[in-house]
Amino acid sequence: MEETYLTKIIVLSKEVYREADARVSAYSLDRGRMNLVVRGALKPASKLSGHLEPLNEAEVMVIRGRRFDYVGGARNFLAGRFIRTSLEKTRRAWTALYLLDRAVAREEPDREIYFLLKDFLSRLEKGAVAEADFWLNAFIWKLSARLGFTPELEVCLQCGRNVRAGKVFFRPAAGGLVCAACHTPADLACPTPLAAWLKEIIFRPGQEINYALPPDGFFPALQKINRAFIKHHLAIDFF
């Protein structure tokens, strides 16, 4: 008798596999990132394919195979249909899925990451398009911290002095702030209000994202810091 198990997943990506099958990458509540084959997914009469599109949250029955596990049944909880009606929301959602798919190792479960992604997609679906960029940036910082890339935001990485006041900079390679006296031309400007916002985002307890917008006028600086930080530590360039 084939071994089966039930798990909740959020689908990260989907690709053609063989002639009529599909392979999905998903993040499971209790099994971490996993690859699953959906047999017959490309056939018009497939009952599973629609449940297992990227952005969907579903409960799946998984059947263990010799070479791969495959989906025996599925039902949706979160379908992301309102995200898909907005090009801007869809782009931010796919960025988050791509980052998680690339950055997280297979079969290393972390319930915090699962609920962080679920919370991000739920709020993106219900919220305003104009704030989608801020939600994505908050998700990226929370995820990075969960993966062990928590930046130093209290003291200068080089001299150890407090950096809560005055002009400060962000050093992507080292992963944290440096003071004006220690900064180099390669460091990025990080005004203290923006540093305080990052600290609030990263260290808020639990998996929920703090969606308070960063201070006015600081979003370009935030984008530069994000891009450099993620590119250096996760080898991903997507902004």
C-alpha beads as a LAMMPS data file, in Angstrom:
LAMMPS data file: protein, C-alpha beads

239 atoms
238 bonds

1 atom types
1 bond types

-500.0 500.0 xlo xhi
-500.0 500.0 ylo yhi
-500.0 500.0 zlo zhi

Masses

1 110.0

Atoms # bond

1 1 1 0.000 0.000 0.000
2 1 1 1.329 3.436 -0.907
3 1 1 2.223 5.740 1.968
4 1 1 0.275 9.002 2.082
5 1 1 0.228 12.095 4.252
6 1 1 -1.714 15.371 4.486
7 1 1 -0.123 18.798 4.630
8 1 1 -0.950 22.435 3.959
9 1 1 1.075 24.182 1.267
10 1 1 1.446 27.535 -0.463
11 1 1 2.398 27.043 -4.104
12 1 1 5.533 28.958 -5.114
13 1 1 5.983 27.921 -8.751
14 1 1 4.706 25.485 -11.339
15 1 1 6.315 24.041 -14.459
16 1 1 5.623 21.448 -17.141
17 1 1 6.974 18.015 -16.262
18 1 1 6.987 15.274 -18.849
19 1 1 4.196 15.164 -21.421
20 1 1 1.032 15.783 -19.403
21 1 1 2.238 16.334 -15.828
22 1 1 3.300 19.386 -13.850
23 1 1 5.807 19.873 -11.074
24 1 1 5.142 22.410 -8.346
25 1 1 7.459 23.910 -5.788
26 1 1 5.568 24.636 -2.595
27 1 1 6.189 25.659 0.996
28 1 1 4.593 23.247 3.451
29 1 1 3.440 24.119 6.948
30 1 1 5.159 21.108 8.505
31 1 1 7.663 19.953 5.841
32 1 1 9.235 23.131 4.487
33 1 1 9.922 23.703 0.803
34 1 1 9.095 20.673 -1.308
35 1 1 8.671 19.562 -4.917
36 1 1 5.539 17.655 -5.913
37 1 1 4.409 16.142 -9.192
38 1 1 0.813 16.643 -10.318
39 1 1 -0.081 13.813 -12.661
40 1 1 -2.229 14.728 -15.656
41 1 1 -2.190 18.420 -14.736
42 1 1 -1.967 19.503 -18.384
43 1 1 -4.996 17.503 -19.449
44 1 1 -8.208 19.547 -19.927
45 1 1 -10.128 17.304 -17.527
46 1 1 -7.602 17.617 -14.684
47 1 1 -9.291 18.245 -11.325
48 1 1 -6.075 19.075 -9.493
49 1 1 -4.324 21.612 -11.701
50 1 1 -6.501 24.612 -10.785
51 1 1 -5.993 24.018 -7.071
52 1 1 -2.209 24.116 -7.419
53 1 1 -1.435 27.397 -9.128
54 1 1 1.196 29.777 -7.704
55 1 1 -0.217 31.979 -4.894
56 1 1 -2.719 29.304 -3.863
57 1 1 -2.849 27.871 -0.381
58 1 1 -4.181 24.320 -0.343
59 1 1 -4.444 21.214 1.744
60 1 1 -2.999 18.316 -0.220
61 1 1 -2.849 14.580 0.129
62 1 1 0.629 13.523 -0.924
63 1 1 1.518 10.038 -2.099
64 1 1 5.099 8.954 -1.652
65 1 1 6.802 7.593 -4.754
66 1 1 10.141 5.988 -5.445
67 1 1 11.557 8.905 -7.410
68 1 1 9.219 11.713 -6.353
69 1 1 6.142 12.449 -4.268
70 1 1 2.973 13.327 -6.126
71 1 1 -0.353 14.929 -5.307
72 1 1 -3.306 12.603 -4.841
73 1 1 -5.875 15.237 -3.852
74 1 1 -6.140 18.945 -3.072
75 1 1 -8.531 21.655 -1.908
76 1 1 -7.980 25.413 -1.803
77 1 1 -8.090 27.859 1.097
78 1 1 -6.504 31.013 -0.336
79 1 1 -6.665 31.376 -4.102
80 1 1 -5.123 34.825 -4.565
81 1 1 -7.759 35.776 -7.130
82 1 1 -7.812 39.454 -6.146
83 1 1 -4.019 39.629 -6.373
84 1 1 -4.205 38.388 -9.967
85 1 1 -6.604 41.199 -10.945
86 1 1 -3.829 43.739 -10.333
87 1 1 -0.599 43.682 -12.334
88 1 1 1.236 45.596 -9.601
89 1 1 0.089 43.250 -6.839
90 1 1 0.888 40.209 -8.973
91 1 1 4.435 41.420 -9.603
92 1 1 5.078 41.928 -5.871
93 1 1 3.561 38.555 -5.011
94 1 1 5.685 36.741 -7.607
95 1 1 8.796 38.499 -6.299
96 1 1 8.100 37.171 -2.806
97 1 1 7.430 33.648 -4.111
98 1 1 10.586 33.695 -6.232
99 1 1 12.708 34.870 -3.313
100 1 1 11.356 32.181 -1.017
101 1 1 11.759 29.493 -3.690
102 1 1 15.396 30.443 -4.273
103 1 1 16.502 31.289 -0.738
104 1 1 15.045 28.466 1.357
105 1 1 16.563 24.990 1.401
106 1 1 14.331 21.978 0.762
107 1 1 12.759 20.004 3.603
108 1 1 13.699 22.408 6.385
109 1 1 10.302 23.221 7.930
110 1 1 9.700 26.559 9.620
111 1 1 6.123 27.395 10.582
112 1 1 7.057 31.057 11.062
113 1 1 8.035 31.327 7.388
114 1 1 4.805 29.644 6.295
115 1 1 2.629 32.056 8.267
116 1 1 4.779 35.025 7.269
117 1 1 4.145 34.260 3.597
118 1 1 0.464 33.568 4.193
119 1 1 0.041 36.850 6.073
120 1 1 1.833 38.785 3.330
121 1 1 -0.332 37.308 0.550
122 1 1 -3.536 37.831 2.521
123 1 1 -2.784 41.491 3.202
124 1 1 -1.589 42.055 -0.353
125 1 1 -4.862 40.626 -1.641
126 1 1 -7.026 42.817 0.607
127 1 1 -4.955 46.000 0.671
128 1 1 -4.363 49.011 -1.542
129 1 1 -2.190 48.757 -4.637
130 1 1 -0.286 51.905 -3.652
131 1 1 1.135 50.215 -0.552
132 1 1 2.164 46.920 -2.199
133 1 1 5.840 47.905 -2.450
134 1 1 6.055 48.611 1.257
135 1 1 4.477 45.265 2.131
136 1 1 6.963 43.472 -0.103
137 1 1 9.907 45.233 1.497
138 1 1 8.632 44.399 4.968
139 1 1 8.243 40.744 3.954
140 1 1 11.793 40.642 2.564
141 1 1 13.330 41.943 5.789
142 1 1 11.308 39.615 8.014
143 1 1 12.212 36.635 5.823
144 1 1 15.902 37.576 5.713
145 1 1 16.007 37.781 9.498
146 1 1 14.277 34.404 9.788
147 1 1 16.914 32.898 7.503
148 1 1 19.670 34.193 9.760
149 1 1 20.569 37.420 7.964
150 1 1 19.556 39.889 10.684
151 1 1 21.301 43.239 10.133
152 1 1 23.034 45.132 12.939
153 1 1 20.935 48.255 13.547
154 1 1 22.059 49.374 17.009
155 1 1 25.794 50.073 16.819
156 1 1 28.373 50.816 14.151
157 1 1 29.810 47.599 12.753
158 1 1 33.295 49.081 12.649
159 1 1 33.764 51.144 15.812
160 1 1 30.909 49.885 18.006
161 1 1 29.430 53.307 18.735
162 1 1 25.695 53.800 19.066
163 1 1 24.082 54.832 15.770
164 1 1 20.629 55.876 16.942
165 1 1 21.315 59.512 16.129
166 1 1 23.305 61.404 13.535
167 1 1 24.127 60.492 9.962
168 1 1 24.394 56.741 9.404
169 1 1 25.030 54.416 6.479
170 1 1 24.264 50.790 5.614
171 1 1 27.053 48.388 4.657
172 1 1 25.420 45.553 2.654
173 1 1 28.385 43.164 2.658
174 1 1 28.756 43.305 6.442
175 1 1 25.010 43.448 7.018
176 1 1 24.446 46.495 9.182
177 1 1 24.950 50.157 9.967
178 1 1 28.132 52.199 10.151
179 1 1 28.543 55.704 11.482
180 1 1 29.554 58.752 9.455
181 1 1 33.137 58.535 10.702
182 1 1 33.568 54.930 9.576
183 1 1 31.617 54.862 6.313
184 1 1 33.168 54.340 2.885
185 1 1 31.941 55.423 -0.574
186 1 1 30.490 51.921 -1.089
187 1 1 28.137 52.272 1.890
188 1 1 24.540 53.383 1.324
189 1 1 22.837 56.286 3.071
190 1 1 20.373 55.095 5.709
191 1 1 18.702 57.973 7.584
192 1 1 18.042 57.212 11.243
193 1 1 14.212 57.252 10.824
194 1 1 14.576 54.560 8.149
195 1 1 16.898 52.534 10.397
196 1 1 14.285 52.779 13.177
197 1 1 11.591 51.557 10.744
198 1 1 13.734 48.575 9.738
199 1 1 14.275 47.697 13.380
200 1 1 10.537 47.790 14.057
201 1 1 9.839 45.599 11.018
202 1 1 12.463 42.980 11.791
203 1 1 12.126 42.623 15.541
204 1 1 8.363 42.730 15.907
205 1 1 7.387 39.471 17.686
206 1 1 5.631 36.749 15.709
207 1 1 5.215 36.198 12.006
208 1 1 2.925 39.138 11.232
209 1 1 4.419 41.938 9.198
210 1 1 4.286 45.464 10.570
211 1 1 2.720 47.364 7.707
212 1 1 3.429 50.857 9.017
213 1 1 4.829 52.783 6.071
214 1 1 8.417 54.034 6.246
215 1 1 8.981 57.766 6.708
216 1 1 8.085 59.968 3.736
217 1 1 10.774 60.308 1.099
218 1 1 12.872 57.356 2.239
219 1 1 11.541 54.661 -0.071
220 1 1 14.281 55.081 -2.761
221 1 1 16.950 54.620 -0.067
222 1 1 15.114 51.551 1.223
223 1 1 15.027 50.029 -2.281
224 1 1 18.770 50.520 -2.752
225 1 1 19.548 48.934 0.608
226 1 1 17.218 46.005 -0.053
227 1 1 18.683 45.264 -3.449
228 1 1 22.280 45.368 -2.283
229 1 1 21.606 43.365 0.878
230 1 1 19.656 40.573 -0.840
231 1 1 22.070 40.411 -3.768
232 1 1 25.065 40.004 -1.478
233 1 1 23.651 37.583 1.096
234 1 1 21.201 35.547 -0.990
235 1 1 22.782 35.967 -4.455
236 1 1 19.436 37.144 -5.865
237 1 1 18.961 40.316 -7.917
238 1 1 15.330 41.097 -8.699
239 1 1 14.600 44.783 -7.942

Bonds

1 1 1 2
2 1 2 3
3 1 3 4
4 1 4 5
5 1 5 6
6 1 6 7
7 1 7 8
8 1 8 9
9 1 9 10
10 1 10 11
11 1 11 12
12 1 12 13
13 1 13 14
14 1 14 15
15 1 15 16
16 1 16 17
17 1 17 18
18 1 18 19
19 1 19 20
20 1 20 21
21 1 21 22
22 1 22 23
23 1 23 24
24 1 24 25
25 1 25 26
26 1 26 27
27 1 27 28
28 1 28 29
29 1 29 30
30 1 30 31
31 1 31 32
32 1 32 33
33 1 33 34
34 1 34 35
35 1 35 36
36 1 36 37
37 1 37 38
38 1 38 39
39 1 39 40
40 1 40 41
41 1 41 42
42 1 42 43
43 1 43 44
44 1 44 45
45 1 45 46
46 1 46 47
47 1 47 48
48 1 48 49
49 1 49 50
50 1 50 51
51 1 51 52
52 1 52 53
53 1 53 54
54 1 54 55
55 1 55 56
56 1 56 57
57 1 57 58
58 1 58 59
59 1 59 60
60 1 60 61
61 1 61 62
62 1 62 63
63 1 63 64
64 1 64 65
65 1 65 66
66 1 66 67
67 1 67 68
68 1 68 69
69 1 69 70
70 1 70 71
71 1 71 72
72 1 72 73
73 1 73 74
74 1 74 75
75 1 75 76
76 1 76 77
77 1 77 78
78 1 78 79
79 1 79 80
80 1 80 81
81 1 81 82
82 1 82 83
83 1 83 84
84 1 84 85
85 1 85 86
86 1 86 87
87 1 87 88
88 1 88 89
89 1 89 90
90 1 90 91
91 1 91 92
92 1 92 93
93 1 93 94
94 1 94 95
95 1 95 96
96 1 96 97
97 1 97 98
98 1 98 99
99 1 99 100
100 1 100 101
101 1 101 102
102 1 102 103
103 1 103 104
104 1 104 105
105 1 105 106
106 1 106 107
107 1 107 108
108 1 108 109
109 1 109 110
110 1 110 111
111 1 111 112
112 1 112 113
113 1 113 114
114 1 114 115
115 1 115 116
116 1 116 117
117 1 117 118
118 1 118 119
119 1 119 120
120 1 120 121
121 1 121 122
122 1 122 123
123 1 123 124
124 1 124 125
125 1 125 126
126 1 126 127
127 1 127 128
128 1 128 129
129 1 129 130
130 1 130 131
131 1 131 132
132 1 132 133
133 1 133 134
134 1 134 135
135 1 135 136
136 1 136 137
137 1 137 138
138 1 138 139
139 1 139 140
140 1 140 141
141 1 141 142
142 1 142 143
143 1 143 144
144 1 144 145
145 1 145 146
146 1 146 147
147 1 147 148
148 1 148 149
149 1 149 150
150 1 150 151
151 1 151 152
152 1 152 153
153 1 153 154
154 1 154 155
155 1 155 156
156 1 156 157
157 1 157 158
158 1 158 159
159 1 159 160
160 1 160 161
161 1 161 162
162 1 162 163
163 1 163 164
164 1 164 165
165 1 165 166
166 1 166 167
167 1 167 168
168 1 168 169
169 1 169 170
170 1 170 171
171 1 171 172
172 1 172 173
173 1 173 174
174 1 174 175
175 1 175 176
176 1 176 177
177 1 177 178
178 1 178 179
179 1 179 180
180 1 180 181
181 1 181 182
182 1 182 183
183 1 183 184
184 1 184 185
185 1 185 186
186 1 186 187
187 1 187 188
188 1 188 189
189 1 189 190
190 1 190 191
191 1 191 192
192 1 192 193
193 1 193 194
194 1 194 195
195 1 195 196
196 1 196 197
197 1 197 198
198 1 198 199
199 1 199 200
200 1 200 201
201 1 201 202
202 1 202 203
203 1 203 204
204 1 204 205
205 1 205 206
206 1 206 207
207 1 207 208
208 1 208 209
209 1 209 210
210 1 210 211
211 1 211 212
212 1 212 213
213 1 213 214
214 1 214 215
215 1 215 216
216 1 216 217
217 1 217 218
218 1 218 219
219 1 219 220
220 1 220 221
221 1 221 222
222 1 222 223
223 1 223 224
224 1 224 225
225 1 225 226
226 1 226 227
227 1 227 228
228 1 228 229
229 1 229 230
230 1 230 231
231 1 231 232
232 1 232 233
233 1 233 234
234 1 234 235
235 1 235 236
236 1 236 237
237 1 237 238
238 1 238 239
